Amino acid sequence: MGYKILVTNDDGYEAKGLLCLVEALRELDDVEVTVVAPANEKSACGHSLTLTRPLRFVGVGDDFYKLDDGTPTDCVYLSLSTMFENNKPDLLVSGINRGSNMGEDITYSGTAAGAMEGVLHDIPSIAISQVMDFTNPGGDFRLAQKTIKTLVTKIREESFPLPKREFLNVNIPPEALNAEIKITYAGYRHYGNDSHVHRNPRGEEYHWLGLHPLSFEPRKGVNELSDYEAIQQGCVSITPIMLDLSAYKSIKTLKEWID
């Protein structure tokens, strides 16, 4: 029996990044790739589950399914309880996302959420994103393909390098075919509040959420390279992400405050 890889994303089942990921993984020897992806784009949906309506798998190819209006978390959760009920995948890969997932953006990311759901079920998981130059809307995913094949091969030959409930968050620099890999931490991003108001022909008001330029600063007291700094240097960024959100350094302060 081959090495089983479950693939999902948040850009939708027709996204170029997803198709490039599947193509790359299926070039590896003795792998069984199963794709379960959202029927529609679910960017920035976070780690959300659908609890208010039923969901339906729709076959679109060999071992390739879209989940009708499901989120990446839905895709992983339901595929594990149906397709992999008695035999978990060896690895989960979420992506290749069209655009970066660095710093606190990880909390918004449906791509990262797919990997989060994987490690909640004790499946080694990787989220991979292609930082984009949006003047090239098609995107070039060749370095991302090369990187994921390298990582999967190393995991198979050795082991997954992280403990339970931690996943690898990978960001690929734009316009590069070869790049050094840097191990990084999640950067500190500057956020604004950009939205655009419009009116339809009937005069009704509606809003579009805006896009913010990538702007980061190093975290104080951390000597390692951030994900954003690695991308700026033209390197592949790999960040270990843990699901434990406890602010351990603040526990003592909070105890003193509550007393």
N, C-alpha and C positions, 0 to 999 in steps of 0.2 A: 504494500500500500504506500502511495506517495506521501510526500510532505504536504499537509493540508494548510492552505492559506485562505483566510476569509478577507475579502476586500470590500470596503465601503468608501463613501465620500460625502461631501455636503453640496457639491456643485450640480448634482443630478446625474442620472445614469448615462446621459449622452455626452457628458463633458469630455473634452479632449484629454485633460490630465488623467482622468480615470482610465480611459481607453489606452493611453500610453503606459500607465502603471500595469494594467493587465497584460499588455503586450510584453513588457519587460519581464514580468514574473513568469509568464508561460514559456519564456526562452530558457529558464533554468531547468536543469535535469530533474526528473522525477518529482514534479510538483503537481498538486491538484488545486486549482484556483477556482473559488466560488465567489461570485460577485453578488452582493445585495446592496443596492444603492437607492437613494430617494428618487421618486418619479419626477420631482420638481426641485429646483434649486432651494437649498435650505441654509445658505450662508448666514453666519452669525446667529444660528438657532441655539447655540450652547448645548448643554447636556440635557436636552428636553425629551420627555416621553409623551406620546399621544395617548391621553386617557379618556377623551370625550367622544371618540368615534372609532369604528372598526377599521382595520387595515387589511390590505389584500396584496399578496405577492402576484406579480405578473411576469411570466417568463418572456425574455426578449432574446435569448440565445442559449447556447450550451453552458449550463451552470452559471447563468447570468439572469438576474431578476431585478426588477424595479419594485419598490414598495410604494403602493399608491398613496401619495401625500404623506409618506412617513419621514421621520427625521433620521439622521445617522444613528442615533441611539436606538430608535425603533428597529432599524435594520439589523443591528448587532443583536439586540435583545431577542427579537423574534426568530432570527435565523438560528440562534443557539438553542432555542426551545423547540424548533421544528426540524431543521435540516441537520443539526449537530447534537441532537438530544442525548445520544449515548456515546459520542465520539467527538470531543472538542477539536477545533482547529489547532494546529501547532503554532500558528502565528496569525495575527490580524494586522492588516495594513490599511490605513485610512488616507485617502488622497488620490492623486496628486492635486493638492488644492491650487486653484488659480489665484495667487496672491499670498502674501506672507501671513504667518501666524507666530508673532514674536511678542515678548513681553506680556503684559496683561491682556492683550488680545486673545491669548489662549483661553481666557474665561468666556469669551464670546463664541469661540470657534466650534462649528459643527464638526470640522475635521478632527480637531483635538478630542472632541467629545466621543467620536467613534472609538478612538484609542482608549479613552477613559473607561468606556463601557467594557471594552475587551479586558483590561486589567482587573476590573471589578469581578470578572468571571475567571480570573487566574489564567488568562491567555496573554502571552507576550505580545506587545502591541507597539506599533510605530505609526505616528502621524507625520506625513511629509507634505511640504508646501513649497511651491515655486514662487519666489519673489519676482514680481512682474515689472517690466517696463511697459506701461499700458499704452505707449505709442505703438507697440507691437501686440495687438490684441489677441493674436493667435497663440502666442507664447511658444517657447522652445523648451521642451521637456527632456532633452537628451541627457543632460547632466543628472537630472533627477532620476531618470531611468538607470543610468550607470550607478548612481549612488545606492539606490534601493537594492539593486542586484548584489552589490558589494556587501551591504549590511545583512541581507538575507543569507547570503552564502556564509558569512562569518558566524552568524547565529546558528546556522545548521552545523557547521564544522566544530564550533566550540560550545557556546551556550548564550542565552539571553543575559546581558550584563547587569540587569537591575533586579532588585527584590520585588516582592509582591506589591501591587498597587502603585507601581511606577512605570511610565512609558517613555519612549524616545520621541522627542519632538524635533523634526528635521526641517531646516529651511535651506533652500538652494538659491545661490546668488543668480541674478539675471545675467544673460548674455555671456555665459561661460560654459565651455565644454570640458574643462579640466579645472579642478580646484582642490586645494588642501582642505582637509577636514579639521575643524576646531571644536573642542568640547567646551560648551558655554553655559552660562546661566541666563535666565529670562530677564531681559532688560527692563528699564523703567521708562515707560512711554509717557510723553506729554499728550494730554487729551484736550480737545476743545468741545464745543457744542454747536456743530454746523448743521443747519437745516435750511431748506429753501421752500418758501411759501408760493403757491400758485393758485389760480382760480380757473375753474372750468367755464365753458360758455354760459352756464346758468348762474355764474357768480359764486358758486360754492367753493369754499376754501379747502385746500389740501396741502400736504407737506411731503417733501422728499428729504430723507436723512442724507446729510452730506458725507463726503469722504475727507478724511484728515491726512495731511502729509505725514510720512513716517518721521517722527522726531523723538529721539531718545536721549537719556543721559545715563552715565554709569551709576550704579548703586554705591553709596558710600560704604567704605569698609570692606569692599569685595575686591580682591586682587585678580580674580579670573576675568576672562573676556566675556562680554555679553553677546547674546545672539545678534543684536543689531550691529555691534562693532565687527563681528566676524563677517557679516554680509557686506558691510562697508569695505572690508579688506578683500572682497571677492572670494571668500572662503565659504564652504559648507558649514552650517551651524548644526550641532547636535546637542540638545539640552535634555537632561533627565528631569522629568516632571513627576512630582508626587501628588497624590490625591488628598493627602492629609493637609487641611487648610488651617490647622491649629497654629495660633501665634504663640509659640512656646515662650519666647522672650518676654511676653507681656503677662504671663500667668501670675508671676510674683507681684507685679505692679497692680493687677486687677484684684488679687487677694487683699493687698494692703488698702486699696481704694474701697472695697466693699465693706471692710471691717471699720 
